Amino acid sequence: MRILIDILHPKHVHFFRPLIRRWTGKGHAVKVATRDKDITHELLDIFQIPYLCLSRQKKGIGMSLELLAHWRNLIAVLKDFKPDVVMSIGGIMTSIPCKVRGIPNMALTDTETAELGNRISFPFADCVLTPEWFTKDFGKRHFRYRSFHEWSYLHPEEFLPDPYMVRSEGINPEEPYAVIRFVRWDALHDRGEEGFRREDATRLLQGLAGKMKIVLSSESTPPPEFVPYAAKVRVDRMHHVMAFSRLVVGESPSMCAEASLMGVPSVLASSWAGKCGNMKVLSGHFGLMQVYEKGLDACDAALDVANDPPSRESIENHRAMLIRDLEYIPDVLERHIRTLTGGSHV
């Protein structure tokens, strides 16, 4: 089988990495197309995954030009590679070119608030896959599965926390520390939204620093007063660092979801993420995450967790309930690939 994967974001590298290894190991031809954004190519290089860059991230009006360029370049790749199926997260870069070429395409998403991209891509997608608790319905081509994108690469078959990786970053996994994550807020679905204001972030860092070591990860250059907390963790080791932390706090829904799946308490500050099914089920049903629209409330909650952390037994019990019935992502995708391709073996 010939499979084309379009990767637009660093997180997509993590999601597809186990699948690429699995499918190439079975002898399938897998081609990876990319959008050059942030550390996407750095991760692909570290994991030794060959790729073909079709566009580079642009902002403002340049985003429309980038989209057109990506579509044009992808159509040429489809003509040359002749894939049996194409898949991507979001589908905005792939669904229309695939429809033009008559190639089955699969779009995955877990982000209800990515409304513009969803409106552009999903009407042209042959299959839209979302977690079971996704709060929107895209019609007869919309299929749900009981899992999370993050479970693709955090499943025990794919990931075992390694204390050596943590020590390699100058962090003692046996001493208490918190991972803090600030994002840039420049994605389309981030416009007009916010997490921690600067004064809230300052209060958070200063308050937690009195309790434990801080490992600060920030997409943008941190202000001078935050620099003492900043840590340059190698990108492929961050999940190991998170796994041994006592607390994850930040503005990244993905990182807080990752923490929940690894059994680490997390506090998320985001004015939009609480609308998403993933966050609702992780916070409301399993109690592994706290989600707040306002940064000040998230700051207070994080300091409360640091002062009175939940017991290890309680966290493990909640995590066990969460992961007990989660579907294995390769099985989900392969089931739908067979349907899209008329039963072709994958």
Order of alpha helices (4+ residues) and beta strands (2+ residues): beta-alpha-beta-alpha-beta-alpha-beta-alpha-beta-alpha-beta-beta-alpha-alpha-beta-alpha-beta-alpha-beta-alpha-beta-alpha-beta-alpha-alpha-alpha
